[in-house]
């Protein structure tokens, strides 16, 4: 039997922004957009940075499931070429 999934309270744009926020805040990766350059697409990260990023993702999952109080994330997505919209995330 297929496992039922519950809908998330975040839109796909907000989820992407959350991913970008975690990558920047914990791994110091400025964009998750493929740049087609090894120098820009591959990063050396510390194990404590990975652990911190995983904890942030876990905490975001708890908040989405209603298991922890909501915390505001104050980050605005950079406007990428060809993408005229800017999205703010309030998680």
URSUL-V77683 format. One record per backbone hydrogen bond with DSSP energy under -1.0 kcal/mol. CO is the residue of the C=O (numbers start at 1). NH is the residue of the N-H. E is the energy in kcal/mol with one decimal. If there is no record, write none. Layout:
BEGIN
co=CO nh=NH e=E
co=CO nh=NH e=E
END
This chain:
BEGIN
co=11 nh=15 e=-2.4
co=12 nh=16 e=-2.3
co=13 nh=17 e=-2.2
co=14 nh=18 e=-2.2
co=15 nh=19 e=-2.5
co=16 nh=20 e=-2.5
co=17 nh=21 e=-2.4
co=18 nh=22 e=-2.5
co=19 nh=23 e=-2.6
co=20 nh=24 e=-2.4
co=21 nh=25 e=-2.9
co=22 nh=26 e=-2.4
co=23 nh=27 e=-1.3
co=23 nh=29 e=-2.0
co=37 nh=41 e=-2.8
co=38 nh=42 e=-1.8
co=46 nh=50 e=-2.1
co=47 nh=51 e=-2.5
co=48 nh=52 e=-2.2
co=49 nh=53 e=-2.4
co=50 nh=54 e=-2.7
co=51 nh=55 e=-2.3
co=52 nh=56 e=-2.2
co=53 nh=57 e=-2.3
co=54 nh=58 e=-2.5
co=55 nh=59 e=-2.8
co=56 nh=60 e=-2.1
co=57 nh=61 e=-2.0
co=58 nh=62 e=-2.3
co=59 nh=63 e=-2.4
co=60 nh=64 e=-2.4
co=61 nh=65 e=-1.8
co=62 nh=67 e=-3.2
co=63 nh=66 e=-1.1
co=73 nh=75 e=-1.0
co=75 nh=89 e=-1.3
co=80 nh=83 e=-2.6
co=87 nh=77 e=-2.1
END
